[in-house]
């Protein structure tokens, strides 16, 4: 059990490098055309709902919300599709022979490389255009969930989940499976009670890798034509208008959100694998 003293010590140690960077930034870059001052960026961070007057963009808070929503849609889609495919590769020889080579090749392709293709396939379509047609612009949130962006995020998150799930499922102890079978467990029971719990550490490792990749991909994908919101879009328009304080603020928010998302997955991993400590 982590004591308050240990928690404070970890927080202080973890904050050393970020605080050092901020101090270096404060004393070496008091403010210039390219590198804004610390205070100008802090002003944006402490007023996240303020609309930027110099940018054709929404507020920092709205941009962050749109980016998180897009990332979660693509990430959850990757979880729903990636875990079953990984289990199939890990537990089925035929499935492994068919899917493993294709997965290995696709894994080597950067998700960013798929952006032009997804734009060609999906265009500027979104759930709003599918449901409301020409009136899609009236439904801002749904219209921001462009299928092209979601597809790119899915491609970035899908393969780490598949490979790690396959590795975890392939290395389940055969003695556990045989014991469950002898006791009368069917295939579904073996899958849910033996394979999935045993593979859960590898699965959560894949989820953490996939979450990091998905969060990095969304920033690049939001620059594609037709996007009108998100942190990536704010960085792009800030660069065009030389409003670099908004770019720096967006980068800081990107890092903080990524840290929180990884912490949630790490906590879920610890809770789901608690039985392994008891087994030892």
N, C-alpha and C positions, 0 to 999 in steps of 0.2 A: 504493500500500500504506500502511495506517495504522500509524504508528509508536507505540510505547508512550507516548511523550510526548504525541502527539496524542490518543490514547485517554483518557489521564488528564485532559487539558485539557477534552475534551468531557464527561467524567463530572463534573468539578468545576463547569463552567458549567451543566450540566443539573441539578445538585443545588442550585444557589443559591436558586432560588425555593422549592422544597420545604423547605429548611432554614430559610429566612426565615419561612415560614408556621409551622413547628414552633416556632421561637423566639418568634414573636408569640403563638402559642397558649400557650406555657409561661409567659410573663411576664404576659399579660393575662387568662388564665383558669386560675387555680390550682386550680379545682375548684368546681362549683356543681351545682344540681339539674339544669340543662339541659346545660351544657357540662362534661364530666368533665375531670379533670386529665390531663396527658400521661402521667404515671406509671401511672395506672389503666388506660389504654388499652394502654400498653406491656406491662403485666403479662399482659393477655389475649393480645397478639401473641406473647410469648415462651413462652406455654403454650397453643399452639393446640389441643392434644388434651384439654384439661381441660373436663369437662362443666360448663356454667353452672348454678349452683344456683338462680339466681333466674329462669331462663327455661325455658319448655317447648320446648326446642330442643336439637339436637345440638351437639357442639363446633364451634369455628370451623373446624378443619381438615376435619371431615366435611361441614360446610355448603359450604365452598369446593369440595370434591371433587364433591359433588352438582351444584352450579351449573355447574362446568366440564364435567361429563359431559353435562348437559342441553344446554348451549350447543354442545358439539361435535357432538352428534347432529343438532340443528337446522341448524347451520352446514354440516356435511358433506352433509346432504340438500339444502340450497340449492346447494352446489357441483355436486352430481351432476345436479340438474335445471336450474340456472340457466345453466351454460356451454353445454349443447346448445341451449337456447332462444335464448340470445344469439347463437350462431353462425348459427342459422336466420334470425334477424332481420337479422343483418349481411350474410349471403351470399345470401339469397333475397328477391327483391322481393315475391313473393306472401306469404311468411312475415312480412315487415316490414309489409305493408299490413294483414294480419290481426291480428298480435300487438302491434305497436307502440302503437296507441291504447289497447288494454286495459291494457298494461303501464304506460303513462303515467298513466292514471287510478288504477290500483291503487297506484302508487308514491306518489301524493299522500296516501294514507290511512295514518295512523299505525298501526303494528303493534299498539299497545296497544288500539286501537279494536276489534280482532278478538277480544280476550280473551272477552267475553261470548258471542260466536258460537261460538268453539271449545269453550267449556264446554258450550254447548247440544248441539253436534254430538258431542263425544267424552266428555262427562261426566268421571268420575274414572277412566276406563279407562287402562290402561298395558300394556306387554308382559307384565307379571306376571298381570294379570287376564285377558288373552287366552289365556295358556298354562295358568295354574294356577287360574283361576276364583276361588272364595271363599277359597282359601288364598294369595292374592296377597300378603297382609300378611306372610307368612313370608319373602318374597324382597324385602328392603328396597330394594336398588339398582334392580332392574327395576321395582318398584312406584313408585319416585320418578320414573321417566321417563314422566310423564303425557303422553299424546298431545296434549292441549290445549296444554301448554306448548311441546312440540316444534313444533307447528303454528305457534304465534305467532312463535317464533324463526325458523322457516323463512320466514315471510312477511316478517320484517324483513330477512333476509339475501338473499333471492332476487332482489329487484328491482335492487339495486345491482350484483350480479353480472351480471344479464341486460343492463342498460344499458351497462355498461363493456365487456363482452364483445362486444356488438353494435357498439359504436363502434370497438373495435380491429379486429374482423373486417371492418368496412366500409371501413376505410382502409388495407388491405393493398395494397402496390404491385402494380398490375396487370402491370407488366413482369416481376416475379418469377413470377407465376402463368403468364403466357404462355411464359416461358422453360422452366418446368418441364413445361408441356404439350407444347411442341415436343420436349423430350427424352424424351417418352413417359410422363410421370407421369399416373396415373389420378386420379379425383376424390378417392379416399381418401388417396392419397399427397400430393396438393396440400393437402388439409385438414390432415394431420398434419405435413407437412414445411415448408409455406409459411405457411398461414393461422394455425395455432395459435402457432408461434414468433413470427410478426410481431405477433400480437395479444396476446402474453403480458404486455407491460408494462401495457396497459389492463386485462387480466384480473386481474392482481395488484393493481392499484389498486382494482378492484371488490371483490376479496377482503378487502383491508384495510378498506375502508369497511363491507363487510358484516359483518366480524368485530367492528368497533366497535359497530355497530348491534345485532348479535345479543347482545353482552355487556351492552349497556344494557337491551335488551328483557327478557332473562332475569330481571333483578333485579325488574322490575315484574311479570312473569308469575308469579313465585314467591309473590306475595301472594294469588293467586287461591284460592278455597275448596278445601279438600282437600289443600293442600300442607303437608307436615310437615318440610321440610328445605330447605337452601339459604341463601345469604347474604341474599337478598331476604326470605325468611321470618324470618331472625334479626333483620333490621332492623325488620320489622313488629312482632314480639313484644317486642323491646327498647323500642320506642316505647310499646307498651301498658303495660309494667311500669316505665317510666321508667328503664330500665337503659341509659342512653345510651352508656356506655363500650363496650358490645357493638356498638351501632350505629356508633360511630366506628371501632372496630376492623374491622368488616365493610367499611366504606367504604374504608379504607386497603388492605385485602386486594383489594377489587374493582379499585382503581386499579393495584396491583402486577401482578395477573393480566392485566389488560388491556394493560399495558405489555409484559409478556413475550410475550403472544400476538401483538401487533403487531410486536414485534422478530423473532419467528420468521417471520412472513409477509414482513417486509421483507428478511430474509436470504435466504429462498427466492426472492424477486423478483430480488435482485441476482445470485444464482447462475443463474437461468433466463434472464436478459437480458444475461449477460456477452458473448454473441456480438455484441450491438449496438455495444459499445465497440470491439470488434475490427474491425467493419465500417467504422466511422468512420476 
